[in-house]
Amino acid sequence: MFRTIIRILIIGLVGAAAAAAAYALWTPGARETQGIHDVGSNGMWLGHGWIGDDGWFTRYRKKPALFRDPMRIQALSNQLKKYHITDIYPHLCPTDTDGNIPAVDPDQIELFLDHCQGIRVMPWIGGILDTHCFLQSPEWRKTFCASAVSLLEEHPRLAGVHVNIEPMPSGNQDFVVLLQELKNRMPPGKILSVAAYPPTTWILPVISIHWGEEYYKAVSAPVDQMAVMTYDSAAPMPKIYEHLMAAWTRDILTWAQDSEILLGVPVYDDTGVLYHSPRVENIRTALSGIHGGLHSFDRLPANYKGVAIYCEWEMEDWEWEYLGENFLSRLHVEQ
């Protein structure tokens, strides 16, 4: 019996050592410092204060000066341009239960646009499904579309809108109908962008936060751009997340037809949740996985436009530097 136990322990230790060695040698991602995957058109999600009305500052006890100082807005704009962030989604959620999007400060949004010339500004609108957003209701969809179109007409320098409704089950046709109706009503030349979900995985096989191939094709048809939330994977180890990112990159760019694709990069620190560990999901592992996935193509797909960073308010100095050194083709340093 003693010898049998010893043999089992030895076999277990050898198996564990082999698994550890295999993991150490496994390279699902890639590091890329030459900038060959930067095409100069990346995105970023921004906070509410940049364009929100006074009511938001009152409700959340925020200081307007942090967002409405022209020098601070210009500093943000300079940094975005330096790091090739061309598309930004300032938060304007949640929609009310009737479908009206939150109010903006008209003077503030024009000031913001003054300082962000050369950057496509698309307010981030939407909310929680069946709490703020009732897609099955024709009246709700009508109000939502009218509210978004009114914002674009009142501020014609806005490039478009960015729709984010969570969760969004794969196969939800009401969402596709909403996007079709909104696109049909938007002024000519305006961009309809959507926050999309990553493909399904064996780690977290939940269709409410992962989309299949057919649904990717359906959603991509009426929209101009998909910024994919390629995070919250519940991956337990960094290389597993890199592997997922590489596979997602290949699948998304293959499935999404003609709409522009930006691949999400997480820089937030939600700790204590099962779906996200900042040790696993971060700018290093995300970019590594994206590079690995892009290297599998003979040439960059035509619908690939770059990465989208979530989010500006949690981006630290070292993460900006890492983005510059491990993704960008060059840095335009502005004095």
N, C-alpha and C positions, 0 to 999 in steps of 0.2 A: 504493500500500500504506500509506504514511504517513497519507494522508488518511482511509483506511478505518479505521485504528487510532484516529485522533483521533475520528472519528464514533462508533465503538463506545464509547470512553471517555466521550464527552459523553452518549450515550444512557444508559450505565450510571450516570453521576453524576446525571442528571436523574431516572432511575428510583429511585435510592437516596434522593434528596432528596424525591421524591413519597411514597415509602414512609415516610420519617421524619416528614413533615408529616402523613400520614394517621394514623400511630400517635399523634402528639402530640394530634391532634384527637379521637381515638377515646375515648369515655367509656363503657366497658362496665359500670362500677359507678356508685355514687353515694355521696355523703357525707350523713349524716343526723344532725343534732345536736338534733333536737326530741324524740327518744325515742319516736317513734311505732311503732317495731318492737320495743320492749321490753315484754313482757307480764308482767314480774316473775317469771319462772320459768326461770332459766338453770342450766347445769350446769358441773361442773369435775371433771377427773381429779386425784386426790391420790396421794401417795406411800405406800409400804408401811408406814412406821414408825408411822403414826397408829393402827393397830389390830393390827399384827403382833406375834407372840410374841417371846420373848427370843432364840430361835434365829436369827431374821433379823438382829438386831443383832450377834450373835456372828459370823455368816458374813460379813457385809459391813462389819464393824468400824465400825458406826454408834454414836453416843452416844444412849442412850435419853432423856436429858434434853432433847434437841432436839425430841422429840415428846410426852413424857409430863409435861411441866411444865404444870400446870393453867392458869397464866397465859398460856402460849403457845397452848394449845388455845383459850382464850377469845378471845385476840387474833385467831386464825384465824377463829373463828366470827363475831366482830364484822365482820371484813373481808368475809367471804362475804356476810353479810346486807346490809352497806352497798352492795355491788355487785350485789345481787339474784341471788346464787348460791343457789338453793334445793335443787338436787340435786347430791350429791357422790358420787364413786366412789373410795373409798380402795382402793389396790392390795392384792390378796390372791391373787397369782399367783406361780408357775405351779402348776397342779394336778399332783399326782403321777401316775405312769403308771397307777395303779389307778383314778383318778378322784376321790381325796380332795383337797379344797381345803386350802390351808395353815392351820395353827393360828393362832388369835388369842390375845391375852392377855385373858382374861375381864374382869379389873378395868379394864384400859386401855380396852377397847371400851365399857364402861359409863361410864367417866369421859368418854370422847369424846362419847358420846351425851348425857350430862348437860349438856355445854357447847354442844352443837349442836341444842338443842331448836328446833323450827321449821324445821329443814333435813332433807330426806329423805336419809338415809345408806344407800347401796346398795353393799356391797362388790363390788369389781371382780375377778371370778373367770374362770378359763379358762387359756389358755396357747397353745403352738404346736401346730398341727394335725399329727397323726401323730408328734409328739415327746412331748407331754404329753397330748394329747387324741385319743382314738381313737373317733370318733363312730360308726363302723360296728359297734362292739362293744356289744351290749345290756347286758353286764355293766358295761362302763365307764360307759355312760350311767346305769345304775341307781345305781352308786356315787356318781357326780358329783351326781345329783339328791338322793340321800339326804344327802350331805355338805352341800349348800347348804341343804336344808330343815332339817337339824339346827341349822345356824348361826342360821337365822331363828327357830327354836323356842327356842333357848337365849338369844337376845337379841331379844325380841319388839318392841323399839323400833326395830329396823332396818326401813327402809321396803320393802326388797326386795333383789334382787341385780342386778348388771350383768355380763352375759356378754360376754367378748371373746376370741375364738379367731381366731388369725391364722396363715397366710393363710386365707381362706375363699372358695373358688371359687364364682362365681355358678352356681346350679343344684344345689348340694350338698344333697340331700334329707335326708341324715343329720342335718345341722344343724337343719333344720326339725323333724325328729322329736324331737331332743333338746329343743328349745324347747317343743314341745307337751307332752312328758313332764314337763319341769320345771314348766311352768305348771300342769299338772293336779295336781301334788303339793304345790305351794306353799300355805301357809296362806292362807285367804281375806283379800282386801284387800291382799296384798303385791304389789309392782310387779316385773314382769319387764322389765328393761331390757337392751338389746343394743347393742354397738358395731357399727354398720353401715358399709358401704363406699359410696363415691360411685359414681354411674353411670359407665359405660364412656366413654372418650374416645379421640380420634384420636391424642393425644400418647402415651398409655401404654395401648394396647389389650390389657391383661392381665386376663383374667377372674378370676384368683385374688385380685385386690385391687379389682375394680370389679364392680358388679352391674347386671344388666339389669332391665327393668320387671317382668317376670313374677316374678323372684326377689324383688324388693322386695315385691310383693304377698304372696308366699308367706311371707316372714319376718315381715312386719308383722302377719299374721293371729293368731299365738299370743302376741305380745308386747304390752306396754303402752306401751313407749317405745323409740325408736331414736335414739341419739346417733351422728350420722353423722361419720365421720372424713374430712371434706372437705379433705384436704391430701395431701401426698406425690404431687402431680400430675405432677411432672417438667416443669412449665411453665417455659419459658426466660425469660419476661419478666413483670413485674408485671401489666400489663394483660391478658395472656393468662390469667393465673390469676384475675383479677377476672371475666373473661368466663366462665371455667369455673364459678366460684362462683355467678354469676348464673344460668347454665343449670342447674347442679346444684340450686340452691335451687328453681327452678321444677319440675324433674322429680321431685325427691324428695318434695316436698309434694303433687304430683299422684299419684304412684305409691303412696305409703305407706299408703293407706287410713285407718284410724281411730287408729292408734297415735300417741302424742305424738312430735313431731319436734324434736330439738335439733340445730342445724347447727354442726359443729366449726370451731373457730378455733385455728390453730396459733400458739404463742408460744415454741416450742422452737428450738434453734439447731444442729440436725444439719448440720454443714458437711462438704463433701468427698464427698457422696453424690449420685447422679444424680437421685434422685426428689424431693429437697427442697433448695431454696435459701432461707435465711432472708431474703435480699434480695427474693425473689419472693413467698414465702408467709409472711405475718406478720399481725399483728392489723389493720394498716391495710388491706391488700389484701383480706383475708378479709371484714372488715365491709363494705367498699365493695362487693364482689361480692354479699354477702347483701342489702344494701340495694337494689342494682340489681335483683336477682331478686324481692324482695318488692314493689317498686314496680310490677311487671308485673301484680300481682293487683289487682282492684277493691277487695277487702278482704282482711285477713289470713286465710289458711285456718284452719279450726277446729283442725287437727292441729298447727299451728305453735305451739311453746312457747318458742322462744328460741334461744340459742346455747350450745354446750358448749366450754369452753376446755381445750386440752391444752398445758400442764399447770400445776398450781399451783406445783410446785417450780422452774419456770423463768420464772414471771411476775415481771417487774420493775416497779418503781414507776411508770415512765412508761407501761407498758402498762395498769396499773390506771387511771391517769388518762385514758388514751386511751379505754378502755372507758366510763368515766363520761361523758366529753365527747361521744363519737360514737355511743353506743348507748343508754345508760340514759335512762329517762324522767325520773328524778330520783334524787338521792342522799340516803339516810337517814344523815346523819352522826351517829355515835354517839360520845359522849365517853367 
